[in-house]
Amino acid sequence: MAARRLGLREKRMNTANLARWRHPHTFGTAERKGAESRTWWVIGLTATMMTVEIAAGMIFGSMALLADGWHMGTHAAALGITVFAYVYARRHADDPRYSFGTGKVGALGGFASAIGLAVVAILVFGESVIRVASPVSIRFDQAIAVAVIGLIVNLVSAFILREHPHEHGHSHDDEHAEHHHHEHHDHNLRGAYLHVMADAMTSVLAIVALIAGKHLGWVWMDPAMGIVGAIVIARWSYGLLRDTGGVLLDAEVPSARLTAIRGTLEADADNRVADLHVWRVGPRHLAAIVSVVSEAPQDPEHYKALLATYEDLVHVTVEVYDRGES
């Protein structure tokens, strides 16, 4: 019985000692972000304007206006995904099931937004092609007025969702500054911003098409602008898919950054980096696993100190091997 009590006491002591060395893996996801609150405001604006534009497009016969309204509908849903990603990442920040925290949830939200943009581009392109072949009559004055209001709402929304300087990149003013400069984007917020910018662009194209149709009789301009808008939105979708896909597949850190980290370690003594893995665990945080080989190996903390100038490297694991050992 006494041995059992001793074992339990030792177990508690070991647990207490281990707690000193444990560290959180939230990487900035545990607190509520200002971007989340701003997105809620934009959802309200977008949903309201969506209803107005869809109704106006059906009443006044404008394909460009109707397309803009449906854009807003899909984008309101995409903005909902953005908010969901923020809330989910925050509520599960301390969940041990996520080995390196929930930092990639934002990139996943951006990836979903990119897919939504691609779907919008396809739908608008198809509907616009149909309207080129079968034009409909348009009540230009009313349609232009609604499109202008939609543009104003989109510009206000874009201003609300703009990424503030302190929310992304920074540079390091040290001897490695040329290697350390690296911007970190909130891909979740960027996805929401691109959806709003897509709406603003289609509003501009709708206004141009409606004015041309009213004053020049170019009714075909209305669906033609829908096609142009679809192509531009598809390009934005591709760019966001590429960037967020890189984060999700741990392929986002540029080779120049890896070379700089490797060079920092190998500039000290006779160190050689045998293995290096760097990946993103949050919008502004990176993790790294490094294997160092040296004839005079140091404690892992020595190598971590060498990398301290890289402020966004917040989770570093170092393996050290003695080159003299076989």
C-alpha positions as CSV (number, residue, x, y, z in Angstrom):
1,M,0.0,0.0,0.0
2,A,2.8,2.3,0.9
3,A,4.6,1.5,-2.4
4,R,1.4,2.4,-4.3
5,R,1.1,5.8,-2.5
6,L,4.8,6.4,-3.3
7,G,4.2,5.6,-6.9
8,L,1.2,8.0,-7.1
9,R,3.2,10.8,-5.4
10,E,6.1,10.3,-7.9
11,K,3.7,10.3,-10.8
12,R,2.2,13.6,-9.6
13,M,5.7,15.1,-9.2
14,N,6.7,14.0,-12.7
15,T,3.5,15.5,-14.1
16,A,4.2,18.8,-12.3
17,N,7.7,18.9,-13.6
18,L,6.6,18.2,-17.1
19,A,4.1,21.1,-16.9
20,R,7.1,23.4,-16.6
21,W,8.3,22.4,-20.1
22,R,4.9,22.2,-21.8
23,H,3.8,25.2,-24.0
24,P,0.5,26.0,-25.7
25,H,-0.2,25.4,-29.4
26,T,-2.8,28.1,-29.9
27,F,-0.5,30.4,-32.0
28,G,-2.9,33.3,-31.8
29,T,-6.1,31.4,-32.5
30,A,-7.5,31.5,-29.0
31,E,-8.5,35.1,-28.9
32,R,-11.3,36.7,-30.8
33,K,-10.0,38.6,-33.9
34,G,-11.2,42.0,-35.0
35,A,-11.5,40.5,-38.5
36,E,-14.3,38.2,-37.2
37,S,-16.4,41.1,-36.0
38,R,-15.8,43.0,-39.2
39,T,-17.0,40.0,-41.2
40,W,-20.3,39.9,-39.3
41,W,-21.0,43.5,-40.3
42,V,-20.2,42.7,-43.9
43,I,-22.5,39.7,-43.9
44,G,-25.4,41.9,-42.8
45,L,-24.7,44.5,-45.6
46,T,-24.2,41.8,-48.2
47,A,-27.4,39.9,-47.4
48,T,-29.4,43.1,-47.5
49,M,-28.0,44.2,-50.8
50,M,-28.3,40.7,-52.3
51,T,-32.0,40.8,-51.7
52,V,-32.4,44.2,-53.3
53,E,-30.3,43.4,-56.4
54,I,-31.9,40.0,-57.1
55,A,-35.4,41.6,-56.9
56,A,-34.3,44.6,-59.0
57,G,-32.6,42.4,-61.6
58,M,-35.8,40.3,-62.0
59,I,-38.1,43.4,-62.2
60,F,-35.9,45.5,-64.5
61,G,-34.6,42.7,-66.7
62,S,-30.9,43.2,-66.1
63,M,-28.6,40.1,-66.3
64,A,-25.6,42.0,-65.0
65,L,-27.6,43.3,-62.1
66,L,-29.2,39.8,-61.4
67,A,-25.7,38.2,-61.6
68,D,-24.4,40.8,-59.2
69,G,-27.2,39.9,-56.8
70,W,-26.5,36.2,-57.0
71,H,-22.8,36.9,-56.5
72,M,-23.7,38.6,-53.3
73,G,-25.8,35.6,-52.2
74,T,-23.0,33.1,-52.7
75,H,-20.6,35.6,-51.2
76,A,-22.8,36.0,-48.1
77,A,-22.5,32.2,-47.7
78,A,-18.8,32.3,-48.2
79,L,-18.5,35.1,-45.6
80,G,-20.4,32.7,-43.3
81,I,-17.7,30.1,-43.9
82,T,-15.1,32.8,-42.9
83,V,-16.9,33.5,-39.6
84,F,-17.3,29.8,-38.9
85,A,-13.6,29.2,-39.4
86,Y,-12.7,32.0,-36.9
87,V,-15.2,30.6,-34.3
88,Y,-14.1,27.0,-34.8
89,A,-10.4,27.8,-34.6
90,R,-10.9,29.8,-31.4
91,R,-13.2,27.3,-29.6
92,H,-10.8,24.4,-30.4
93,A,-7.5,26.2,-29.9
94,D,-6.7,24.1,-26.9
95,D,-8.0,20.8,-28.3
96,P,-5.2,18.2,-28.0
97,R,-6.5,16.4,-31.1
98,Y,-4.9,19.2,-33.2
99,S,-1.2,18.4,-32.8
100,F,-0.1,21.9,-33.9
101,G,-3.3,23.9,-33.0
102,T,-6.0,25.2,-35.3
103,G,-3.9,27.7,-37.2
104,K,-4.7,26.1,-40.5
105,V,-8.4,26.4,-40.1
106,G,-8.2,29.9,-41.6
107,A,-6.4,28.6,-44.7
108,L,-9.1,25.9,-45.0
109,G,-11.8,28.7,-44.8
110,G,-9.9,30.6,-47.5
111,F,-9.7,27.4,-49.6
112,A,-13.5,26.9,-49.3
113,S,-14.0,30.6,-50.3
114,A,-11.9,30.0,-53.4
115,I,-14.0,27.1,-54.4
116,G,-17.1,29.3,-54.0
117,L,-15.6,31.9,-56.2
118,A,-14.9,29.3,-58.9
119,V,-18.5,28.1,-58.7
120,V,-19.8,31.7,-59.1
121,A,-17.5,32.3,-62.1
122,I,-18.9,29.2,-63.8
123,L,-22.5,30.0,-63.1
124,V,-22.2,33.7,-64.2
125,F,-20.3,32.7,-67.4
126,G,-23.0,30.1,-68.4
127,E,-25.9,32.5,-67.7
128,S,-24.2,35.3,-69.6
129,V,-23.6,33.2,-72.6
130,I,-27.3,32.3,-72.7
131,R,-28.2,36.0,-72.4
132,V,-25.9,36.8,-75.4
133,A,-27.8,34.4,-77.5
134,S,-31.2,35.4,-76.1
135,P,-31.1,39.1,-75.0
136,V,-34.0,40.5,-72.8
137,S,-35.3,44.0,-72.5
138,I,-33.8,46.1,-69.7
139,R,-35.2,49.1,-67.7
140,F,-31.9,50.9,-67.7
141,D,-32.5,53.9,-65.3
142,Q,-33.7,51.7,-62.4
143,A,-31.1,49.0,-63.0
144,I,-28.3,51.6,-63.0
145,A,-29.5,53.1,-59.7
146,V,-29.5,49.8,-58.0
147,A,-26.1,48.9,-59.4
148,V,-24.6,52.1,-58.1
149,I,-26.0,51.4,-54.6
150,G,-24.6,47.9,-54.8
151,L,-21.2,49.3,-55.7
152,I,-21.2,51.6,-52.7
153,V,-22.1,48.8,-50.4
154,N,-19.3,46.6,-51.9
155,L,-16.7,49.4,-51.4
156,V,-17.8,50.0,-47.8
157,S,-17.6,46.2,-47.2
158,A,-14.1,46.1,-48.8
159,F,-13.0,48.9,-46.6
160,I,-14.2,47.1,-43.5
161,L,-12.5,43.8,-44.5
162,R,-9.2,45.3,-45.6
163,E,-6.2,43.6,-44.0
164,H,-4.6,46.0,-41.5
165,P,-0.7,46.3,-41.5
166,H,-0.4,44.7,-38.0
167,E,-2.6,41.7,-39.1
168,H,0.0,40.3,-41.5
169,G,3.7,40.6,-42.4
170,H,6.6,42.2,-40.7
171,S,10.3,42.4,-41.4
172,H,13.3,41.8,-39.2
173,D,15.9,44.6,-38.9
174,D,19.0,42.5,-38.4
175,E,21.9,41.3,-40.4
176,H,19.6,38.7,-42.1
177,A,16.9,41.3,-43.0
178,E,17.0,40.6,-46.7
179,H,16.1,37.0,-46.0
180,H,13.7,37.5,-43.1
181,H,11.2,39.7,-44.8
182,H,8.2,37.6,-45.4
183,E,4.5,38.5,-45.4
184,H,1.9,36.4,-43.6
185,H,-1.6,36.8,-44.7
186,D,-4.8,35.8,-43.0
187,H,-6.1,33.7,-45.9
188,N,-9.5,33.4,-44.3
189,L,-9.9,37.1,-44.3
190,R,-8.4,37.4,-47.7
191,G,-11.0,35.0,-49.1
192,A,-13.8,37.1,-47.7
193,Y,-12.1,40.3,-49.1
194,L,-11.8,38.8,-52.6
195,H,-15.5,37.8,-52.5
196,V,-16.4,41.4,-51.7
197,M,-14.0,42.7,-54.4
198,A,-15.6,40.4,-56.9
199,D,-18.9,41.9,-56.1
200,A,-17.5,45.4,-56.5
201,M,-16.0,44.5,-59.8
202,T,-19.2,43.0,-61.2
203,S,-21.1,46.1,-60.0
204,V,-18.7,48.3,-62.0
205,L,-19.1,46.1,-65.0
206,A,-22.9,46.1,-64.6
207,I,-22.9,50.0,-64.5
208,V,-20.7,50.2,-67.6
209,A,-22.8,47.7,-69.5
210,L,-26.1,49.4,-68.5
211,I,-24.9,52.9,-69.5
212,A,-23.6,51.6,-72.8
213,G,-26.9,49.8,-73.4
214,K,-29.0,52.9,-72.5
215,H,-27.0,55.5,-74.5
216,L,-25.5,53.5,-77.4
217,G,-28.1,50.7,-77.7
218,W,-25.5,48.1,-77.0
219,V,-27.8,45.7,-75.1
220,W,-25.2,42.9,-75.7
221,M,-22.8,44.7,-73.4
222,D,-24.8,43.5,-70.4
223,P,-24.1,39.8,-70.7
224,A,-20.7,40.5,-72.2
225,M,-19.7,42.2,-69.0
226,G,-20.9,39.2,-67.1
227,I,-18.5,37.0,-69.1
228,V,-15.6,39.4,-68.4
229,G,-16.4,39.4,-64.7
230,A,-16.6,35.6,-64.7
231,I,-13.1,35.4,-66.2
232,V,-11.6,37.8,-63.6
233,I,-13.3,36.1,-60.7
234,A,-11.9,32.7,-62.0
235,R,-8.4,34.2,-61.9
236,W,-8.9,35.4,-58.3
237,S,-10.2,32.0,-57.4
238,Y,-7.1,30.3,-58.9
239,G,-4.7,32.6,-57.0
240,L,-6.5,31.9,-53.7
241,L,-6.6,28.2,-54.3
242,R,-2.9,28.2,-55.0
243,D,-2.0,30.1,-51.9
244,T,-4.2,28.3,-49.4
245,G,-3.4,25.0,-51.0
246,G,0.2,25.6,-50.3
247,V,-0.5,26.2,-46.6
248,L,-2.7,23.2,-46.3
249,L,-0.1,21.0,-48.0
250,D,2.9,22.5,-46.0
251,A,4.4,23.8,-49.3
252,E,3.9,27.5,-48.6
253,V,7.3,28.5,-47.1
254,P,9.5,29.8,-49.9
255,S,12.8,28.1,-50.7
256,A,14.7,31.4,-50.0
257,R,13.4,31.3,-46.4
258,L,14.5,27.7,-46.0
259,T,17.9,28.6,-47.3
260,A,18.2,31.5,-44.9
261,I,17.4,29.3,-41.9
262,R,19.8,26.7,-43.1
263,G,22.5,29.3,-43.6
264,T,22.0,30.7,-40.1
265,L,22.6,27.3,-38.5
266,E,25.5,26.4,-40.7
267,A,27.3,29.7,-40.2
268,D,28.0,28.6,-36.6
269,A,31.0,26.4,-36.1
270,D,31.0,23.3,-38.3
271,N,27.3,22.7,-38.2
272,R,25.6,21.0,-41.1
273,V,21.8,20.7,-41.5
274,A,20.9,17.2,-42.4
275,D,17.2,17.7,-42.4
276,L,14.9,20.7,-42.3
277,H,11.1,21.0,-42.2
278,V,9.3,24.3,-41.9
279,W,5.6,24.7,-42.1
280,R,2.9,27.2,-41.2
281,V,0.8,26.6,-38.0
282,G,-0.9,30.0,-37.9
283,P,-1.3,33.2,-39.9
284,R,1.9,34.6,-38.4
285,H,3.5,31.5,-37.0
286,L,5.8,28.9,-38.3
287,A,7.1,25.6,-36.9
288,A,10.3,23.8,-37.7
289,I,12.0,20.5,-37.2
290,V,15.8,20.6,-37.7
291,S,18.5,17.9,-37.7
292,V,22.0,19.3,-37.1
293,V,25.2,17.3,-37.5
294,S,28.4,18.6,-35.9
295,E,31.8,17.4,-34.7
296,A,31.3,19.5,-31.5
297,P,27.6,19.1,-30.9
298,Q,25.9,21.6,-28.5
299,D,22.7,21.4,-26.5
300,P,19.5,21.9,-28.6
301,E,18.9,25.2,-26.9
302,H,22.1,26.5,-28.5
303,Y,20.6,26.0,-32.0
304,K,17.3,27.3,-31.0
305,A,19.0,30.5,-29.8
306,L,20.6,30.9,-33.3
307,L,17.1,30.9,-34.8
308,A,15.7,33.4,-32.3
309,T,16.0,36.2,-34.8
310,Y,13.3,34.5,-36.8
311,E,10.4,35.9,-34.7
312,D,7.7,33.9,-36.5
313,L,9.5,30.5,-35.7
314,V,7.5,29.8,-32.6
315,H,7.7,26.0,-32.4
316,V,11.2,24.6,-33.0
317,T,12.4,21.1,-32.5
318,V,16.1,20.3,-32.8
319,E,17.8,17.0,-33.2
320,V,21.6,17.0,-32.7
321,Y,24.0,14.3,-34.0
322,D,27.7,13.9,-33.4
323,R,29.5,13.6,-36.7
324,G,32.3,11.6,-35.0
325,E,29.9,8.8,-34.1
326,S,29.2,6.1,-36.6
